[in-house]
């Protein structure tokens, strides 16, 4: 039994009771915080960890912490690893929210926490102030599109790194206007909460990426499937077309079906199929579809056109040389005017072509021709894929066209051998104009024909004798044949009649044997082409360091008598003073010039630009007015140098018919 004095000591018992009570209060406080911690963690576990919605995670986390701890001002910033920045992705308790505001990793409290990946608690100096100071020091303020939200009177800050498997997800930041608002227990709870928030965000981001990849993959699979189905359909259609083309070897039939297919599929309006001439120096038109608005005269000119290949110039030459398609979006662009031949320009200008696609036709590694597709619409366009598809068609088409040409040649040979009479007829047509040949066949004679108005042209090569002395006979014949063959082609598409060659001289005429009124204009156009061809040949020869001939041309218009001479070797010829005067125009001219008489000048000067030479003495003629024909007048020309006529020119020409 204790002494009475001990039992009756009230002071000692009171202090002990107070000490015990204090411990009980502390334990109750810790228990309350533990219960709070447990409640928050439980809520976050139930609501956040199982959610894959980022907005839901942000909302629940911030509202829960505000409700239980009174954290009324907080931010969640997510890491953008590509450019080393944090972006405000969720905001709680701030005016204007500040979503999209950015913080560089390493700047301010938030940036430092992100860089070190350690929690930081500060008091007295706001992280927002530190951040702003860092921005002013290290960044251009104009780059800060959205300002970082924060309290003006911040007293305490707490920033927690959100880290999952050593990867920085972002930063959770809280601030308060009170000093020392956060204690060590808050830090412990928030570290746990931060881990949960970080894991939830990481899972949600991964899920979002998977969903985006899934959607993207589904779109790609869908698009690829559609593309494959389209390609399969196109291949089937192409195979059916190619199969149908082999059913008939007529070129007109073949190209009509090809054109319909390309018009329906690619909106291609026109085409021109060219094949090689026998000497492989030219491309001749085989089949074409041209605009309906072209006049009969233009159609005839185009159908008789020959595109030179041996001059190493032009779109067709490049296509055959490189064996690749050529796509020209603007055929009248200045650079194309210098690139294309005048024959190609003539077709483009008069057909009003805005774009064209030229494809080589190859059989057994050898080119057999060129197929041109064209369009006159401003907005016409074909893609690389379209060109590839059209090229595939042309690869198959080349063999069919080659077979068609062989078939035609065999048929022609067969027809030639069937009748000797047909051979004679063709020989006559090669020697004589068709009307004259028919008259000779029917009556065994040709009556002389007086023609009141015809135009006669003579050419002569300057320096022929000196240059020919250094050439072998074979080389001389080859050079002359190259020039005269070109002249023959020019005469043909200008409606002229070649009469004869005498050594290095060439003679042709217009307005006979079929009388017409356009012969002075036709012969001037031909003369310009003669001169242009020889100038081009001269440039090539000069580049190669070889001697070259210069051409002198003379023209006169007047009456002539025409007829056939000879009984075994027929020859169609003309006589009269007009012929002599034309010869004097040539001999009185100058190298590289076209000398025309006053009579011809009066008939053509409204369409052609000429230079007066005054009265020049001509052998046997005395003083005669002469003019140099220079070019087509600019108002009637489709090209800068005055070689190609335009629509206005042909409108004037129609008045003569």
DODO-85464 format. One line per 2 residues: number of its first residue (from 0); their letters; for each residue z, y, x of C-alpha. Coordinates in Angstrom, 2 decimals, always signed. Layout:
<atoms>
NUM = A = Z,Y,X; ...
</atoms>
This chain:
<atoms>
0 = XX = +0.00,+0.00,+0.00; -1.13,+3.40,+1.36
2 = XX = +1.32,+6.18,+2.02; +1.78,+8.62,-0.84
4 = XX = +0.74,+11.51,+1.41; -2.73,+10.05,+1.85
6 = XX = -3.19,+9.46,-1.82; -2.18,+12.92,-2.73
8 = XX = -4.57,+14.71,-0.26; -7.02,+16.37,-2.68
10 = XX = -8.91,+18.34,-0.01; -10.02,+15.28,+1.97
12 = XX = -11.27,+13.49,-1.16; -13.21,+16.53,-2.31
14 = XX = -15.20,+16.85,+0.94; -16.00,+13.19,+0.92
16 = XX = -17.15,+13.38,-2.67; -19.40,+16.38,-1.88
18 = XX = -20.94,+14.61,+1.11; -21.66,+11.55,-0.98
20 = XX = -23.14,+13.71,-3.75; -25.41,+15.47,-1.27
22 = XX = -26.72,+12.16,-0.01; -27.31,+11.05,-3.58
24 = XX = -29.29,+14.25,-4.29; -31.44,+13.72,-1.18
26 = XX = -32.07,+10.14,-2.13; -32.94,+11.17,-5.68
28 = XX = -35.39,+13.78,-4.33; -37.01,+11.24,-2.06
30 = XX = -37.16,+8.77,-4.91; -38.80,+11.38,-7.14
32 = XX = -41.39,+12.17,-4.45; -41.98,+8.47,-3.91
34 = XX = -42.53,+8.01,-7.64; -44.88,+11.01,-7.60
36 = XX = -46.69,+9.62,-4.59; -46.99,+6.26,-6.29
38 = XX = -48.28,+7.88,-9.50; -50.92,+9.91,-7.68
40 = XX = -52.05,+6.97,-5.58; -52.15,+4.74,-8.65
42 = XX = -54.26,+7.27,-10.59; -56.64,+7.74,-7.70
44 = XX = -56.89,+3.97,-7.21; -57.74,+3.42,-10.88
46 = XX = -59.97,+6.44,-11.42; -61.66,+7.13,-8.09
48 = XX = -62.04,+3.99,-6.05; -63.85,+2.23,-8.90
50 = XX = -66.12,+5.20,-9.66; -69.59,+5.69,-8.18
52 = XX = -70.05,+9.19,-9.62; -69.41,+11.93,-7.04
54 = XX = -68.73,+14.65,-9.63; -66.17,+12.37,-11.36
56 = XX = -64.43,+11.67,-8.02; -64.21,+15.40,-7.22
58 = XX = -62.87,+16.30,-10.68; -60.20,+13.58,-10.91
60 = XX = -58.96,+14.06,-7.34; -58.53,+17.84,-7.60
62 = XX = -57.07,+17.88,-11.11; -54.58,+15.11,-10.23
64 = XX = -53.33,+16.85,-7.10; -53.06,+20.14,-8.96
66 = XX = -51.12,+18.50,-11.79; -48.60,+16.65,-9.59
68 = XX = -48.30,+18.98,-6.61; -49.47,+22.34,-7.86
70 = XX = -52.38,+22.52,-5.44; -54.27,+25.06,-7.54
72 = XX = -56.70,+26.12,-4.77; -58.61,+23.40,-2.95
74 = XX = -62.07,+22.52,-1.58; -63.97,+19.37,-0.70
76 = XX = -66.65,+19.88,+1.97; -69.12,+17.10,+2.84
78 = XX = -70.66,+16.50,+6.23; -74.36,+17.06,+6.82
80 = XX = -74.84,+15.07,+10.00; -78.41,+16.28,+10.56
82 = XX = -77.50,+19.86,+11.40; -73.76,+19.62,+12.22
84 = XX = -72.58,+21.55,+9.17; -70.08,+21.12,+6.31
86 = XX = -71.09,+22.16,+2.80; -68.73,+23.00,-0.06
88 = XX = -69.48,+20.29,-2.64; -66.44,+20.75,-4.94
90 = XX = -64.14,+23.71,-5.58; -60.94,+24.06,-7.63
92 = XX = -59.17,+27.24,-8.69; -61.53,+29.84,-7.17
94 = XX = -63.57,+32.50,-8.94; -67.27,+31.79,-8.50
96 = XX = -66.48,+28.35,-7.04; -68.50,+28.93,-3.83
98 = XX = -70.51,+25.71,-4.09; -73.06,+25.53,-1.30
100 = XX = -71.05,+27.62,+1.17; -71.36,+26.24,+4.69
102 = XX = -69.01,+25.86,+7.62; -70.17,+24.93,+11.10
104 = XX = -68.26,+22.02,+12.61; -65.94,+23.42,+15.27
106 = XX = -65.54,+26.88,+13.63; -62.35,+27.90,+11.82
108 = XX = -59.56,+25.57,+10.71; -61.90,+23.44,+8.58
110 = XX = -64.49,+23.17,+11.34; -61.85,+22.27,+13.95
112 = XX = -60.36,+19.58,+11.68; -63.83,+18.12,+11.20
114 = XX = -64.50,+18.14,+14.93; -61.11,+16.68,+16.00
116 = XX = -60.79,+14.44,+12.93; -57.10,+15.26,+12.74
118 = XX = -55.11,+16.93,+9.96; -54.08,+20.54,+10.58
120 = XX = -51.33,+22.54,+8.80; -51.06,+26.27,+9.45
122 = XX = -49.00,+29.13,+8.14; -49.31,+32.91,+8.34
124 = XX = -53.02,+33.11,+9.39; -55.56,+31.90,+6.83
126 = XX = -58.28,+29.52,+7.87; -60.68,+31.61,+5.84
128 = XX = -59.94,+34.62,+8.04; -60.40,+32.53,+11.17
130 = XX = -63.63,+31.13,+9.79; -65.00,+34.57,+8.92
132 = XX = -64.16,+35.83,+12.37; -65.94,+32.83,+13.89
134 = XX = -69.00,+33.45,+11.72; -69.14,+37.09,+12.73
136 = XX = -68.91,+36.11,+16.35; -71.27,+33.12,+16.46
138 = XX = -73.63,+33.38,+13.47; -76.05,+35.84,+11.94
140 = XX = -74.31,+37.04,+8.74; -77.72,+37.21,+7.01
142 = XX = -77.86,+33.42,+7.27; -74.68,+33.07,+5.16
144 = XX = -76.20,+32.70,+1.70; -72.98,+31.69,-0.13
146 = XX = -69.61,+33.04,+1.13; -66.76,+30.60,+1.68
148 = XX = -64.23,+30.85,-1.22; -60.56,+31.54,-0.47
150 = XX = -57.41,+33.49,-1.32; -57.11,+37.05,-0.06
152 = XX = -53.33,+36.61,+0.43; -53.35,+33.11,+1.85
154 = XX = -50.04,+32.08,+3.37; -50.44,+28.36,+4.11
156 = XX = -53.35,+26.02,+4.75; -53.71,+22.28,+4.96
158 = XX = -56.98,+20.56,+5.98; -57.39,+16.80,+6.01
160 = XX = -60.39,+15.00,+7.57; -62.04,+12.40,+5.34
162 = XX = -62.90,+9.57,+7.73; -64.18,+6.09,+6.87
164 = XX = -64.77,+3.57,+9.65; -64.86,+6.31,+12.29
166 = XX = -67.52,+8.22,+10.33; -66.72,+11.76,+9.20
168 = XX = -67.37,+12.03,+5.46; -66.03,+15.55,+5.07
170 = XX = -62.86,+17.68,+4.84; -60.34,+18.17,+2.02
172 = XX = -58.80,+21.68,+2.31; -55.89,+23.21,+0.36
174 = XX = -54.41,+26.71,+0.54; -51.46,+28.54,-0.98
176 = XX = -50.23,+32.13,-1.10; -46.71,+30.88,-0.08
178 = XX = -45.59,+30.52,+3.49; -44.71,+26.98,+4.59
180 = XX = -45.91,+25.64,+1.26; -46.60,+22.14,+2.62
182 = XX = -44.03,+19.82,+4.24; -44.28,+16.57,+6.16
184 = XX = -44.00,+14.46,+3.00; -47.04,+16.29,+1.56
186 = XX = -48.91,+15.44,+4.73; -48.10,+11.75,+4.45
188 = XX = -49.15,+11.57,+0.81; -52.29,+13.60,+1.40
190 = XX = -53.31,+11.43,+4.35; -53.18,+8.42,+2.01
192 = XX = -54.96,+10.36,-0.72; -57.54,+11.58,+1.81
194 = XX = -58.32,+8.02,+2.84; -58.86,+7.08,-0.80
196 = XX = -61.04,+10.13,-1.52; -63.07,+9.50,+1.66
198 = XX = -63.64,+5.84,+0.76; -64.64,+6.76,-2.81
200 = XX = -67.10,+9.42,-1.61; -68.57,+7.05,+0.97
202 = XX = -69.09,+4.36,-1.66; -70.63,+6.83,-4.12
204 = XX = -72.99,+8.22,-1.45; -74.05,+4.73,-0.44
206 = XX = -74.67,+3.83,-4.06; -76.69,+7.01,-4.60
208 = XX = -78.81,+6.28,-1.53; -79.42,+2.74,-2.74
210 = XX = -80.43,+4.04,-6.17; -82.77,+6.62,-4.63
212 = XX = -84.31,+3.99,-2.37; -84.63,+1.65,-5.32
214 = XX = -86.36,+4.29,-7.44; -88.57,+5.31,-4.52
216 = XX = -89.45,+1.68,-3.82; -90.26,+1.06,-7.49
218 = XX = -92.52,+4.13,-7.52; -94.27,+3.01,-4.34
220 = XX = -94.73,-0.52,-5.66; -96.10,+0.87,-8.93
222 = XX = -98.47,+3.25,-7.17; -99.61,+0.56,-4.73
224 = XX = -100.22,-1.84,-7.61; -102.28,+0.79,-9.45
226 = XX = -104.24,+1.52,-6.29; -104.96,-2.18,-5.69
228 = XX = -106.03,-2.63,-9.31; -108.32,+0.40,-9.00
230 = XX = -109.81,-0.91,-5.75; -110.30,-4.36,-7.29
232 = XX = -112.11,-2.83,-10.27; -114.29,-0.71,-7.97
234 = XX = -115.21,-3.72,-5.84; -116.14,-5.69,-8.96
236 = XX = -118.29,-2.83,-10.26; -119.93,-2.43,-6.84
238 = XX = -120.68,-6.15,-6.58; -122.25,-6.15,-10.04
240 = XX = -124.39,-3.15,-9.10; -125.56,-4.72,-5.82
242 = XX = -126.35,-7.97,-7.60; -128.43,-6.12,-10.20
244 = XX = -130.33,-4.21,-7.49; -131.63,-7.44,-5.99
246 = XX = -133.30,-8.31,-9.29; -136.11,-5.81,-8.72
248 = XX = -137.68,-4.60,-5.46; -139.16,-1.41,-6.92
250 = XX = -137.60,+1.59,-5.11; -137.75,+3.80,-8.21
252 = XX = -135.87,+1.17,-10.22; -133.30,+0.63,-7.45
254 = XX = -132.52,+4.31,-6.93; -132.37,+5.04,-10.66
256 = XX = -129.56,+2.48,-11.05; -127.77,+3.70,-7.89
258 = XX = -127.96,+7.31,-9.07; -126.53,+6.46,-12.50
260 = XX = -123.61,+4.63,-10.87; -122.82,+7.51,-8.48
262 = XX = -123.28,+10.18,-11.14; -120.81,+8.46,-13.49
264 = XX = -118.30,+7.77,-10.74; -118.52,+10.78,-8.40
266 = XX = -120.48,+13.41,-10.39; -123.33,+13.29,-7.86
268 = XX = -126.31,+15.11,-9.39; -129.24,+14.58,-7.03
270 = XX = -130.46,+12.27,-4.26; -133.28,+12.02,-1.73
272 = XX = -134.25,+8.79,+0.04; -136.09,+9.30,+3.35
274 = XX = -137.83,+6.67,+5.48; -139.36,+6.83,+8.95
276 = XX = -142.97,+7.73,+9.56; -144.97,+5.23,+11.59
278 = XX = -144.39,+7.10,+14.87; -140.66,+7.45,+14.08
280 = XX = -140.86,+11.22,+14.73; -140.42,+12.24,+11.09
282 = XX = -138.59,+11.30,+7.95; -140.78,+11.19,+4.86
284 = XX = -139.49,+11.37,+1.29; -139.70,+8.04,-0.53
286 = XX = -137.81,+8.61,-3.80; -135.90,+11.62,-5.10
288 = XX = -134.09,+13.12,-8.06; -134.29,+16.93,-7.95
290 = XX = -133.06,+19.74,-10.24; -135.06,+20.09,-13.45
292 = XX = -135.52,+23.84,-13.01; -137.81,+23.51,-9.97
294 = XX = -141.40,+24.62,-10.42; -144.28,+22.19,-9.97
296 = XX = -145.23,+24.00,-6.77; -141.77,+23.60,-5.22
298 = XX = -141.58,+19.96,-6.33; -144.89,+19.26,-4.62
300 = XX = -143.77,+21.03,-1.43; -140.52,+19.04,-1.30
302 = XX = -142.17,+15.70,-2.09; -144.62,+16.26,+0.78
304 = XX = -142.00,+17.50,+3.21; -141.48,+15.79,+6.55
306 = XX = -138.22,+16.28,+8.44; -138.76,+16.23,+12.24
308 = XX = -136.46,+13.93,+14.19; -138.01,+14.24,+17.65
310 = XX = -136.85,+17.88,+17.99; -133.22,+16.73,+18.35
312 = XX = -132.08,+19.14,+15.66; -130.87,+19.03,+12.08
314 = XX = -128.48,+17.15,+9.83; -130.69,+14.04,+9.54
316 = XX = -131.03,+13.82,+13.32; -127.24,+13.98,+13.80
318 = XX = -126.65,+11.36,+11.10; -129.09,+8.95,+12.73
320 = XX = -127.86,+9.68,+16.25; -124.15,+9.25,+15.49
322 = XX = -124.72,+6.66,+12.75; -122.01,+8.29,+10.69
324 = XX = -122.04,+10.09,+7.32; -122.31,+13.88,+7.36
326 = XX = -120.61,+15.82,+4.55; -121.49,+19.51,+4.21
328 = XX = -119.39,+21.43,+1.67; -121.35,+24.65,+1.94
330 = XX = -124.96,+24.15,+2.91; -125.66,+27.90,+2.99
332 = XX = -122.81,+28.78,+5.36; -124.25,+30.84,+8.26
334 = XX = -123.44,+28.18,+10.86; -125.36,+25.55,+8.87
336 = XX = -128.45,+27.79,+8.75; -128.68,+27.48,+12.53
338 = XX = -127.73,+23.80,+12.52; -130.26,+22.48,+9.96
340 = XX = -134.04,+22.30,+10.31; -136.15,+24.72,+8.29
342 = XX = -137.36,+21.75,+6.21; -133.79,+20.83,+5.30
344 = XX = -133.01,+24.49,+4.57; -136.08,+24.74,+2.36
346 = XX = -134.81,+21.90,+0.14; -131.23,+23.24,+0.06
348 = XX = -132.22,+26.83,-0.75; -134.80,+26.06,-3.42
350 = XX = -132.68,+23.34,-5.06; -129.61,+25.64,-4.99
352 = XX = -127.57,+22.94,-3.30; -123.88,+23.79,-2.66
354 = XX = -122.90,+20.57,-0.90; -124.49,+17.35,+0.25
356 = XX = -123.59,+14.00,+1.75; -126.02,+12.38,+4.18
358 = XX = -125.64,+8.67,+5.06; -127.67,+6.66,+7.60
360 = XX = -129.32,+3.44,+6.44; -128.89,+0.73,+9.09
362 = XX = -130.40,-2.78,+9.11; -129.75,-5.19,+11.99
364 = XX = -128.32,-2.33,+14.08; -131.54,-0.32,+13.62
366 = XX = -131.79,+2.83,+11.45; -134.46,+2.65,+8.74
368 = XX = -133.86,+5.99,+7.03; -131.41,+8.46,+5.51
370 = XX = -130.04,+8.74,+1.98; -128.89,+12.21,+0.90
372 = XX = -126.68,+12.89,-2.11; -126.27,+16.50,-3.24
374 = XX = -124.67,+18.70,-5.87; -125.14,+22.29,-7.07
376 = XX = -121.64,+22.70,-8.59; -119.20,+25.10,-6.87
378 = XX = -116.14,+22.86,-7.37; -117.79,+19.61,-6.31
380 = XX = -115.80,+17.68,-3.73; -115.65,+14.09,-2.45
382 = XX = -112.71,+12.62,-0.56; -112.81,+10.53,+2.61
384 = XX = -112.08,+7.48,+0.47; -115.04,+8.34,-1.78
386 = XX = -117.32,+8.69,+1.27; -116.13,+5.30,+2.57
388 = XX = -116.92,+3.67,-0.80; -120.37,+5.29,-0.97
390 = XX = -121.03,+4.19,+2.63; -120.20,+0.58,+1.70
392 = XX = -122.75,+0.80,-1.10; -125.33,+2.22,+1.31
394 = XX = -124.73,-0.60,+3.80; -125.80,-3.09,+1.14
396 = XX = -128.48,-0.76,-0.18; -130.12,-0.47,+3.25
398 = XX = -131.03,-4.16,+3.27; -132.39,-3.97,-0.27
400 = XX = -134.47,-0.87,+0.55; -135.77,-2.52,+3.72
402 = XX = -136.79,-5.60,+1.72; -138.45,-3.36,-0.86
404 = XX = -140.45,-1.53,+1.81; -141.49,-4.84,+3.40
406 = XX = -142.53,-6.15,+0.00; -144.55,-2.99,-0.63
408 = XX = -146.22,-3.21,+2.77; -147.12,-6.87,+2.19
410 = XX = -148.56,-5.99,-1.20; -150.55,-3.16,+0.33
412 = XX = -151.87,-5.44,+3.04; -152.80,-8.00,+0.43
414 = XX = -154.62,-5.39,-1.60; -156.44,-4.10,+1.46
416 = XX = -157.79,-7.54,+2.31; -158.94,-8.23,-1.24
418 = XX = -161.78,-5.77,-1.17; -163.87,-4.36,+1.64
420 = XX = -164.81,-1.58,-0.71; -161.22,-0.41,-0.85
422 = XX = -161.16,-0.23,+2.95; -164.27,+1.92,+2.90
424 = XX = -162.74,+4.12,+0.23; -159.59,+4.66,+2.24
426 = XX = -161.59,+5.37,+5.37; -163.62,+7.97,+3.51
428 = XX = -160.47,+9.56,+2.11; -159.08,+9.74,+5.64
430 = XX = -162.21,+11.52,+6.86; -163.20,+13.56,+3.83
432 = XX = -161.38,+15.48,+1.10; -160.88,+13.31,-2.03
434 = XX = -163.37,+15.22,-4.20; -166.01,+15.09,-1.49
436 = XX = -165.38,+11.38,-0.82; -165.75,+10.57,-4.53
438 = XX = -168.99,+12.50,-4.73; -170.35,+10.63,-1.70
440 = XX = -169.38,+7.24,-3.20; -170.95,+8.02,-6.55
442 = XX = -174.18,+9.72,-5.43; -174.56,+8.67,-1.77
444 = XX = -174.86,+12.36,-0.93; -172.82,+15.57,-1.01
446 = XX = -174.34,+18.82,-2.18; -173.52,+21.87,-0.06
448 = XX = -170.92,+24.05,-1.73; -170.84,+27.84,-1.59
450 = XX = -167.24,+29.07,-1.73; -166.85,+32.77,-2.39
452 = XX = -163.33,+33.07,-0.93; -161.64,+30.81,+1.62
454 = XX = -159.21,+31.39,+4.49; -159.99,+29.96,+7.93
456 = XX = -157.52,+29.44,+10.79; -158.23,+28.75,+14.46
458 = XX = -155.68,+27.92,+17.18; -156.05,+27.73,+20.94
460 = XX = -153.62,+26.76,+23.70; -153.19,+29.44,+26.39
462 = XX = -153.05,+27.97,+29.88; -154.37,+24.61,+28.70
464 = XX = -156.77,+24.08,+31.61; -154.20,+24.82,+34.34
466 = XX = -151.46,+22.62,+32.83; -153.81,+19.75,+31.90
468 = XX = -154.99,+19.47,+35.52; -151.51,+18.19,+36.43
470 = XX = -151.41,+15.61,+33.62; -152.85,+12.11,+33.52
472 = XX = -155.36,+11.37,+30.74; -152.73,+9.40,+28.82
474 = XX = -150.16,+12.21,+29.15; -152.72,+14.82,+28.06
476 = XX = -153.71,+12.84,+24.96; -150.05,+12.25,+24.13
478 = XX = -149.24,+15.97,+24.36; -152.23,+16.99,+22.21
480 = XX = -151.54,+14.27,+19.65; -147.90,+15.38,+19.35
482 = XX = -148.96,+18.96,+18.60; -151.93,+18.18,+16.35
484 = XX = -149.96,+15.57,+14.36; -147.39,+18.25,+13.60
486 = XX = -150.20,+20.65,+12.61; -151.65,+17.97,+10.29
488 = XX = -148.33,+17.62,+8.49; -148.01,+21.39,+8.12
490 = XX = -151.54,+21.63,+6.71; -150.80,+18.89,+4.20
492 = XX = -147.72,+20.43,+2.64; -149.36,+23.89,+2.61
494 = XX = -152.41,+22.62,+0.66; -154.82,+23.20,+3.53
496 = XX = -157.75,+21.09,+4.70; -157.89,+20.09,+8.35
498 = XX = -161.50,+20.41,+9.50; -161.66,+19.43,+13.16
500 = XX = -160.30,+19.69,+16.69; -162.48,+20.72,+19.63
502 = XX = -160.66,+20.05,+22.90; -157.48,+22.07,+22.64
504 = XX = -158.67,+24.07,+19.60; -157.61,+23.26,+16.02
506 = XX = -159.39,+24.41,+12.85; -158.26,+24.28,+9.24
508 = XX = -158.99,+26.14,+6.01; -157.55,+26.89,+2.58
510 = XX = -159.21,+27.31,-0.81; -161.60,+24.36,-0.38
512 = XX = -163.06,+21.98,-1.43; -160.96,+22.57,-4.58
514 = XX = -161.03,+26.31,-5.16; -157.68,+28.13,-5.53
516 = XX = -156.38,+31.70,-5.28; -153.31,+31.12,-3.12
518 = XX = -155.18,+30.12,+0.06; -154.52,+33.40,+2.03
520 = XX = -150.76,+32.98,+1.45; -150.84,+29.22,+2.11
522 = XX = -152.61,+29.70,+5.43; -150.18,+32.44,+6.54
524 = XX = -147.19,+30.18,+5.78; -148.85,+27.41,+7.81
526 = XX = -149.51,+29.80,+10.72; -145.84,+30.79,+10.84
528 = XX = -144.90,+27.11,+10.97; -147.48,+26.41,+13.73
530 = XX = -146.01,+29.23,+15.82; -142.38,+28.20,+15.13
532 = XX = -143.09,+24.61,+16.18; -144.74,+25.65,+19.43
534 = XX = -141.93,+28.09,+20.24; -139.37,+25.31,+19.74
536 = XX = -141.39,+22.96,+21.95; -141.62,+25.72,+24.56
538 = XX = -137.83,+26.17,+24.60; -137.32,+22.42,+25.07
540 = XX = -139.89,+22.26,+27.87; -138.39,+25.32,+29.56
542 = XX = -134.91,+23.74,+29.46; -136.32,+20.60,+31.11
544 = XX = -138.15,+22.68,+33.72; -141.59,+21.54,+32.49
546 = XX = -144.73,+23.65,+31.96; -145.63,+24.38,+28.33
548 = XX = -148.55,+25.68,+26.28; -148.45,+28.93,+24.37
550 = XX = -150.33,+29.13,+21.07; -152.80,+31.80,+19.98
552 = XX = -153.71,+31.89,+16.26; -156.45,+33.74,+14.38
554 = XX = -157.08,+34.02,+10.60; -159.83,+35.54,+8.46
556 = XX = -160.67,+35.33,+4.75; -164.18,+35.38,+3.30
558 = XX = -167.05,+33.31,+1.92; -168.19,+30.02,+3.50
560 = XX = -170.62,+27.18,+2.89; -169.09,+23.70,+2.97
562 = XX = -170.69,+20.30,+3.20; -170.88,+16.87,+4.88
564 = XX = -172.96,+16.26,+7.97; -173.94,+12.94,+9.52
566 = XX = -175.10,+9.61,+8.07; -172.94,+7.12,+9.94
568 = XX = -170.05,+9.23,+11.17; -169.31,+11.64,+8.35
570 = XX = -167.76,+15.03,+8.96; -166.73,+17.68,+6.44
572 = XX = -167.39,+21.13,+7.88; -167.91,+24.77,+6.93
574 = XX = -170.31,+27.46,+8.10; -170.80,+31.18,+7.78
576 = XX = -169.78,+34.52,+9.27; -166.19,+33.98,+8.04
578 = XX = -165.85,+31.08,+10.49; -167.15,+33.20,+13.38
580 = XX = -164.83,+36.09,+12.48; -161.82,+33.78,+12.29
582 = XX = -162.71,+32.46,+15.77; -162.89,+36.06,+17.05
584 = XX = -159.46,+36.78,+15.53; -158.07,+33.92,+17.63
586 = XX = -159.78,+34.92,+20.89; -158.78,+38.58,+20.39
588 = XX = -155.11,+37.69,+19.83; -152.19,+37.29,+22.21
590 = XX = -150.07,+34.27,+23.23; -147.36,+33.50,+20.69
592 = XX = -148.98,+35.85,+18.12; -150.83,+35.39,+14.81
594 = XX = -153.80,+37.76,+14.66; -155.26,+38.36,+11.18
596 = XX = -158.21,+40.38,+9.93; -157.99,+43.42,+7.69
598 = XX = -159.41,+41.37,+4.79; -156.59,+38.82,+5.03
600 = XX = -154.01,+41.57,+5.57; -154.97,+43.30,+2.30
602 = XX = -154.39,+40.01,+0.43; -150.99,+39.10,+1.92
604 = XX = -149.22,+42.24,+3.18; -147.08,+42.58,+0.01
606 = XX = -145.41,+39.24,+0.89; -145.60,+39.24,+4.69
608 = XX = -144.48,+41.74,+7.29; -147.36,+42.70,+9.59
610 = XX = -147.89,+45.01,+12.58; -151.06,+47.09,+12.75
612 = XX = -152.99,+46.76,+16.03; -155.62,+49.37,+15.15
614 = XX = -159.30,+48.74,+15.87; -159.82,+46.08,+18.54
616 = XX = -163.20,+45.22,+20.06; -164.16,+41.62,+19.28
618 = XX = -167.06,+39.82,+20.94; -170.18,+40.13,+18.81
620 = XX = -168.29,+42.12,+16.14; -167.54,+45.47,+17.69
622 = XX = -164.35,+47.35,+16.83; -162.46,+45.52,+14.05
624 = XX = -159.15,+46.36,+12.31; -156.58,+43.71,+13.25
626 = XX = -152.95,+42.99,+12.44; -150.22,+40.74,+13.85
628 = XX = -148.60,+38.57,+11.14; -144.89,+38.62,+12.00
630 = XX = -142.82,+36.99,+9.20; -142.15,+36.76,+5.46
632 = XX = -140.74,+40.06,+4.24; -136.87,+39.92,+4.11
634 = XX = -136.77,+40.42,+0.33; -138.89,+37.26,-0.12
636 = XX = -137.25,+35.18,+2.65; -134.50,+32.56,+2.32
638 = XX = -133.69,+32.56,+6.04; -132.97,+35.27,+8.64
640 = XX = -136.17,+34.77,+10.67; -138.61,+34.82,+7.75
642 = XX = -139.95,+31.25,+7.79; -138.62,+29.90,+4.48
644 = XX = -139.75,+31.50,+1.17; -137.19,+32.18,-1.57
646 = XX = -137.47,+32.11,-5.37; -138.80,+35.67,-5.52
648 = XX = -141.61,+34.66,-3.18; -142.65,+31.78,-5.42
650 = XX = -142.45,+33.95,-8.53; -145.00,+36.25,-6.89
652 = XX = -147.10,+33.23,-5.94; -147.18,+31.97,-9.55
654 = XX = -149.20,+35.07,-10.52; -152.13,+33.81,-8.45
656 = X = -152.40,+30.55,-10.39
</atoms>
